[in-house]
Amino acid sequence: MELAEEVFHMPVRLGLPHDVTGLEDVLCNPIYSTAVGLLLFGNENRRLTRLGPTSRVGHNGLWTRMKNWFQGNF
């Protein structure tokens, strides 16, 4: 953590996955925090109607989804 603070010139904290069950000895390792966070985020924000395997999103639909995601997160 000290090295990261020195490199980035910002405060750094160690993250650990929480509210996750399963292989606790593996999940307690902070290396998995980002992956677990992304999975939890995706699970909470998945669309109400799922796209089937044969459905394709056109370029306009893809750009609209990306734009909405950026507006909602930044």
Buried (B, 14 or more C-beta within 10 A) or exposed (E): EEEEEEEEEEEEEEEEBEEBEEEEEEBEEEEBBEEBBEEBEEEEEEEEEEEEEEEEEEEEEEEEEEEEEEEEEE
